[in-house]
Amino acid sequence: MEQRAVGADADGTDQIVTFGHATLKSVIGIDDDQDVFAINTDSAFEATNDFEIDASGNVTVGNGDITVSSGN
């Protein structure tokens, strides 16, 4: 299977895919400053992103709470 990268395969630059419209933007990708895969509800990555996974597989929810509505 062919792999396709978003942006250059190099350190020093965030790799971002942006979703949204004029009122709200959300970004997903690699936050190079922290070396994490991140999702953030804003137009850019921040020091504390909404959701992060590091290279060791540790998951961090930086803002807000986790809600499980099914009761499990």
N, C-alpha and C positions, 0 to 999 in steps of 0.2 A: 504494500500500500504506500502510495506517495504521501509524504508529509509536507504540509504547507505552513510556513511561519507567518505571523503577523509582525512585520517590522524586521529589522536586522537582528541576526543571531549574535549579539554582542552585549557585553556588560556596559552599564552606565546609562541605560535608557529604559524607561518604563515601556512596557508593551501593553497597549490599551485598546479595547473595543468599547465604544460608547453607544449606549442606548438612550433614547429619550426624545424629548420635544422641548419647546421653548420654556415650559414651566419646570420640568424636572429632568435631570440627567442622571444616569447611573453608569459606572465604569466597571469593567471586569478585565483581568489580565495579570501581568507580572509587575509588582511594585518593586522596582530594582533597588530602591533605597533600603528596603527591609528584606529583600530576597524572599518574598512570599507571593503566592497566588492570592489575589484579593478581589473582593467585590465591595464597592463603595457607592452609596447613594449620594452622589455629588458629581461634579464635572471633572474631578481629578482624584488621585489617591491622596491620603492624608497620613499624618503620624499614627492615627488610630483609625483604621478602616473598619467598615461594618462587619466584614467577615474575612478571615485570613487562614491560609494553610501554609505552613512552612515546609522546608525540605525534609524534615523528620516526620511529617504527617500530623503535627500538632495543629489543632484547630482553635482559633480564637474568635469569639464574638466580641468586638470592641465597643459596639454601641448598641444599646437596646437590650431586650430580653429574648430568650427562646421560649416560645409558646407551643405546647403540644395540645392540640384541641381534641384529639381522638381519645385521650385518657391513657394512652400507653406510654 
